[in-house]
Amino acid sequence: MKKILRYLLATISGFITLPVFGQQLVGTWRLTAADKILPNGKRTADYGASPHGIAIFTTDGHYTVEIFNNERKAFAAGDREKGTPEEYRDALLTMSCHFGTYKVDSANKNIIFHIDKGSFPNGDGKTRINSFTLSAKQLSWQLPPRPNGEIPISVFARVH
């Protein structure tokens, strides 16, 4: 009984610390689009026509995001330690994953990601602020522009 009470208190206290708008973010989300806006304004697929991915936000402020191109190539050697430079490059550029903690800035409609680790090591230990939109069934965020001017956009549908 004490364990159940401690779990409930921890869960409720974590939920209460999120702003009301941020509480709507909690749950599991399935990726439906991973696009980019090109410098000329055109929106195009960034991770292929049918990207796969998930985002999970917990009540205590932890998250994970995984985005994959559906058409990833297997390594010819069948051994991840024996890939060619091209295979390693393709493997890295066909995924975007990171995890850590998050906060919601409801007033400015931003998700503040405190990235613990990610597939691109330059983001490890950094904070990234993404503008987002949220409805009962859809979550979408826009990343800061890349050095080449492209602006990535991720769109998710609520799973639960």
Buried (B, 14 or more C-beta within 10 A) or exposed (E): EEEEEEEEEEEEEBBEEBEEBBBBBBBEBEBBBBBBBEEEEEEEEBBBEEBBBBBBBBBBBBBBBBBBBEEBEEBEEEEEEEBEEEBEEBBEEBBBBBBBBBBBBBEEBBBBBBBBEBBBEEBEEEEBBBBBEBEEEEBBBBBEEEEEEBBBBBBBEBEE
